[in-house]
């Protein structure tokens, strides 16, 4: 169903008795703002003045929309709580674009590095996959903090990958993006799965809710979703909070064990190490854990991954060499393989038979359409 439907489904309607109970629970704070949501409520009018409108829930004069109605609170958009304390979705007043606002410390390099790698001239490079920074401004209530404004993005694996070609596209985009960062003498140092996101707009032409990702903007109906095989998306590296930038020719050495991936053996709080091979290891681990260990049919990535996760940093390829290894691998993958479905490793035999049959039929339809066109 579309978000435009005016009739609510039965499960979103409650009885008068239930409505009274929900009203009492609301009075007791059942759907009240969480502590980190209050942070955003207190800045609502300031952000509006900057041109960014938060959802109705965060208005200082918010009155829950379900009060006095027969609607289930959980199916009212303003009952949906945020899930990240540091990041908030918003609408840009000037054009209705959905964006993300992030509160960041002014005492580290995140703002300067993020602006450096995403400057207007660098964003003209289609191989640059660093998240664009639209705006930066100070927090009026905390002089140590600032806000950065970025495009609204989804986790890179939501919705799940469906075909081998989609994985190949992801690997290619992230490797070419890492090449750009390293060419600019910037080491991300935390390019783990959580810090790779995608612009999901091609997959959700009717939009979706920023928290309930699989639902329409009202948070009630399933959001129609297209295939990324036929509607390619763009992936971005985000969060430069522990990134390092070096001068060209400078010996790149850092210390520190921060980062989501704790497996790189060189990470240390006392012994300096080169962060560029670290990025190679972390990204190789993304390919290994998010794809090869989850799906059949991706064994051809083994050579690349083995090289990227070498225990000795000096034996790992550079970003450019890793991209070349991948391109050599890609040249040996038949085009017919690209549209073949990914098969989860935990999939049962009966399920495999059914889904393989559907995949064969879909491929036949695809080939027939190409012949007819």
C-alpha positions, -999 to 999 in steps of 0.1 A, spaced: 0 0 0 11 36 -5 16 62 22 -11 82 4 -39 59 16 -62 77 39 -78 45 54 -58 30 82 -54 -7 84 -74 -25 112 -43 -31 132 -37 6 136 -72 12 151 -80 7 188 -112 6 208 -124 35 230 -113 16 261 -78 10 246 -76 47 236 -82 57 272 -55 33 284 -31 47 258 -39 82 269 -31 73 305 1 55 295 10 86 275 5 108 306 28 85 324 55 90 298 52 57 278 61 75 245 79 104 260 112 118 246 143 100 256 172 120 271 191 122 238 159 132 220 155 161 244 188 174 231 173 178 197 140 192 210 159 220 228 175 230 195 143 227 174 137 264 167 174 271 162 177 244 136 145 256 120 161 291 118 191 275 100 167 259 75 162 224 89 129 211 102 128 181 126 99 157 128 68 169 148 79 147 177 107 172 185 87 204 185 88 219 220 50 222 220 45 186 208 12 170 217 10 133 208 -12 130 177 -30 99 190 -46 116 220 -83 120 214 -84 96 185 -88 58 180 -53 54 166 -28 30 180 2 51 192 27 28 176 11 35 142 14 73 146 45 88 131 53 110 161 55 80 185 86 67 167 117 73 187 151 80 173 178 53 176 210 73 174 218 100 199 243 118 177 225 119 144 190 132 135 171 133 103 156 166 91 139 182 61 157 211 43 131 239 42 144 253 9 137 222 -12 122 195 9 153 173 7 158 149 36 192 153 53 210 141 84 223 163 111 252 152 133 266 168 164 304 166 165 331 178 188 350 209 176 382 195 193 391 168 169 397 167 131 364 153 120 350 186 106 382 197 88 389 163 73 353 158 62 352 191 45 386 185 29 377 152 13 342 165 2 350 199 -11 330 210 -41 358 204 -66 366 170 -51 330 159 -52 331 164 -90 352 133 -91 328 104 -95 352 80 -78 350 100 -46 328 82 -21 333 104 9 300 116 23 292 152 11 291 179 38 264 205 30 267 228 60 286 233 92 275 255 121 281 259 158 258 245 185 242 275 203 239 257 236 274 240 237 304 259 225 324 227 222 301 212 197 291 219 161 266 205 136 274 190 102 247 185 76 250 155 53 227 137 28 203 112 45 218 77 39 207 41 47 229 12 60 247 -2 29 231 -37 35 195 -26 41 178 -40 21 199 -71 17 219 -78 -13 202 -101 -38 226 -108 -66 263 -114 -72 265 -83 -94 253 -61 -65 282 -73 -44 307 -67 -72 294 -31 -75 298 -26 -38 333 -38 -37 342 -17 -67 327 15 -53 343 11 -19 378 3 -33 377 32 -57 365 54 -28 394 42 -6 418 50 -35 406 86 -35 410 90 2 445 76 3 455 97 -27 445 127 -7 467 114 21 437 107 44 435 74 63 399 67 75 410 43 103 374 31 108 360 21 74 341 -8 90 306 -19 79 288 6 101 306 35 85 297 26 49 262 37 39 242 42 7 219 67 -10 188 45 -11 166 69 -31 168 48 -63 154 18 -44 126 37 -27 111 61 -53 82 68 -29 105 74 0 105 57 34 106 66 71 140 76 84 138 53 114 114 26 103 134 20 72 111 -5 55 80 16 60 65 46 42 70 81 56 40 78 79 55 47 95 24 26 88 27 9 54 54 -13 38 75 9 16 78 -3 -21 114 -13 -27 131 -19 -61 161 -40 -69 196 -24 -68 206 -47 -97 183 -26 -119 184 6 -99 220 11 -89 228 29 -57 259 49 -46 279 40 -15 296 65 9 322 64 36 310 83 67 324 93 101 358 108 100 360 111 138 393 92 142 406 98 107 441 112 101 454 135 73 491 137 64 512 160 43 524 145 11 558 128 17 552 127 55 558 94 72 523 83 82 523 70 118 496 69 144 488 53 176 454 42 190 430 13 192 397 30 185 376 17 157 348 -9 153 371 -36 139 395 -48 166 412 -75 145 440 -56 128 471 -69 146 491 -37 144 466 -15 164 483 -2 195 481 26 220 519 26 224 536 15 192 531 37 161 518 21 130 508 31 94 471 36 92 468 31 54 474 -7 55 450 -7 85 422 7 62 430 -21 37 426 -48 64 394 -33 78 378 -30 44 389 -66 35 372 -77 67 340 -61 55 341 -81 23 349 -113 42 323 -110 70 295 -92 53 296 -113 21 318 -143 17 310 -157 51 273 -151 46 267 -162 10 277 -189 -14 290 -181 -48 315 -153 -38 346 -175 -35 362 -156 -64 368 -127 -40 391 -150 -19 423 -138 -36 415 -102 -29 404 -107 7 434 -129 15 458 -102 3 439 -74 22 438 -91 55 474 -103 56 486 -101 93 518 -82 82 508 -47 72 537 -44 47 524 -74 28 490 -59 21 483 -42 -12 479 -5 -15 444 7 -22 452 11 -59 468 -23 -61 437 -38 -43 415 -22 -69 437 -37 -97 434 -71 -82 397 -68 -80 394 -56 -116 414 -86 -128 390 -108 -108 360 -90 -122 372 -95 -158 369 -132 -153 333 -132 -140 309 -139 -168 281 -113 -172 255 -140 -168 268 -146 -133 262 -110 -122 224 -114 -121 225 -148 -103 210 -146 -68 230 -147 -36 224 -178 -17 227 -174 21 249 -201 37 222 -210 62 196 -215 35 179 -249 36 178 -273 7 140 -269 0 144 -232 1 173 -233 -23 153 -253 -48 124 -229 -47 145 -197 -49 168 -211 -76 137 -219 -97 124 -184 -93 159 -170 -101 161 -191 -133 126 -179 -143 135 -143 -136 167 -146 -157 147 -161 -186 123 -132 -185 152 -107 -184 168 -124 -215 135 -125 -233 130 -88 -227 164 -80 -240 158 -100 -272 125 -83 -278 140 -48 -273 
